[in-house]
Amino acid sequence: MSGSSRERERIGLDEGEVMKKRVYYLMLTIFLLAVEVLIALFVHDRIVRPYIGDLLVVVVIYTFIRIWLPDSVRLLPLYVFLFATGVEILQYFNLVELLGVADNPFLRILLGTAFDVKDILCYAAGCVLVWMVERKIRHL
């Protein structure tokens, strides 16, 4: 029996409940991604776009991963933080230029072009938020 099957059996989840969790995380990912797109297109301020947008991006990544891994992964918020921080560090080294995709507006937005330590702090806040919510849900 695999580790995830044992975990499901231990907490009493059947395949139907697992599918409900997958659908929940899919819907949450779509909703949060839509919010991110709306922020990118229509919000041009000094708080929501740069800070809330960066906080939400790690939540979107987390919920997307949870579609495929519906069982709780204890360190997943940390892994998401490390991934986002890695992408931010690659911005410091001009990743879009190195990949030759500087002329592609979609990839420039997706990968980012400007390193900022404040972004890493926002990623940390988003991952802590996710960790707190997941911890609260597990203890219900």
C-alpha positions in Angstrom: 0.0 0.0 0.0 1.4 3.4 -0.9 2.0 6.2 1.6 -0.8 8.3 0.3 -3.2 5.3 0.3 -2.3 4.6 3.9 -2.8 8.3 4.8 -6.3 8.3 3.1 -7.2 5.1 5.0 -5.9 6.5 8.3 -8.0 9.7 8.0 -11.0 7.9 6.4 -10.9 9.4 2.9 -12.5 7.5 0.1 -11.9 8.1 -3.6 -15.0 10.3 -3.8 -13.8 12.6 -1.1 -10.4 12.7 -2.8 -12.1 13.8 -6.0 -14.0 16.4 -4.2 -10.8 17.8 -2.8 -9.3 17.9 -6.3 -12.3 19.7 -7.7 -12.2 22.1 -4.8 -8.5 22.9 -5.4 -9.2 23.2 -9.2 -12.0 25.7 -8.6 -9.9 27.6 -6.1 -7.0 27.7 -8.5 -9.2 29.0 -11.4 -10.7 31.7 -9.1 -7.4 32.9 -7.7 -5.8 32.9 -11.2 -8.7 35.0 -12.4 -8.1 37.4 -9.5 -4.4 37.6 -10.4 -5.2 38.3 -14.1 -7.6 41.1 -13.1 -5.0 42.6 -10.8 -2.4 42.5 -13.5 -4.8 44.0 -16.1 -6.7 46.6 -14.1 -4.9 47.5 -10.9 -2.1 49.9 -11.1 -1.5 51.0 -7.6 1.3 50.7 -5.0 -0.2 48.1 -2.7 -2.5 45.5 -4.4 -0.6 44.8 -7.6 3.0 44.6 -6.2 2.3 43.1 -2.8 -1.1 41.3 -2.8 -0.4 40.0 -6.3 2.9 38.5 -5.2 1.3 37.0 -2.1 -1.5 35.4 -4.2 0.9 34.0 -6.8 2.3 31.4 -4.3 -1.3 30.6 -3.2 -2.2 29.9 -6.8 0.9 27.7 -7.2 0.0 25.9 -4.0 -3.6 25.2 -4.9 -2.6 24.1 -8.4 -0.2 21.5 -6.9 -2.9 20.4 -4.5 -5.1 19.4 -7.5 -2.5 16.7 -8.3 -1.6 16.0 -4.6 -4.9 16.2 -2.8 -3.4 14.6 0.3 -1.8 17.1 2.7 1.9 17.5 2.0 3.3 18.9 5.2 6.2 20.9 3.7 4.4 21.9 0.5 4.2 25.6 1.5 8.0 25.6 2.1 8.6 23.9 -1.3 6.4 26.5 -3.0 8.3 29.3 -1.2 11.6 27.9 -2.3 10.4 27.6 -5.9 9.1 31.2 -6.0 12.3 32.4 -4.4 14.3 30.5 -7.0 12.4 32.2 -9.8 12.9 35.6 -8.1 16.7 34.9 -7.9 16.7 34.0 -11.6 15.2 37.4 -12.3 18.3 38.9 -10.7 20.3 37.1 -13.4 18.0 38.4 -16.2 16.4 35.0 -17.0 14.2 36.3 -19.8 17.3 37.7 -21.5 19.2 34.5 -21.0 16.3 32.4 -22.4 15.9 34.9 -25.3 12.2 35.5 -24.6 12.5 39.2 -23.7 10.2 40.0 -26.7 7.4 37.8 -25.5 5.1 39.8 -23.2 3.4 36.7 -21.7 6.7 35.1 -20.7 8.1 38.4 -19.4 5.1 38.7 -17.1 5.2 35.0 -16.1 8.9 34.9 -15.4 9.3 38.4 -14.2 12.1 40.8 -15.0 13.0 42.7 -11.9 14.5 41.1 -8.7 13.1 42.6 -5.5 13.6 41.3 -2.0 10.1 42.6 -1.1 8.7 40.0 -3.5 10.4 37.3 -1.5 8.8 38.7 1.7 5.4 38.6 0.0 6.0 35.0 -1.1 6.9 34.1 2.5 3.7 35.8 3.8 1.6 33.9 1.2 3.2 30.6 2.2 2.7 31.3 5.9 -0.9 32.1 5.2 -1.4 28.8 3.3 0.3 26.9 6.1 -1.9 28.5 8.7 -5.1 27.8 6.7 -4.1 24.2 6.0 -3.1 23.7 9.7 -6.5 25.0 10.8 -8.3 22.8 8.3 -6.4 19.7 9.5 -7.4 20.4 13.1 -11.2 20.8 12.4 
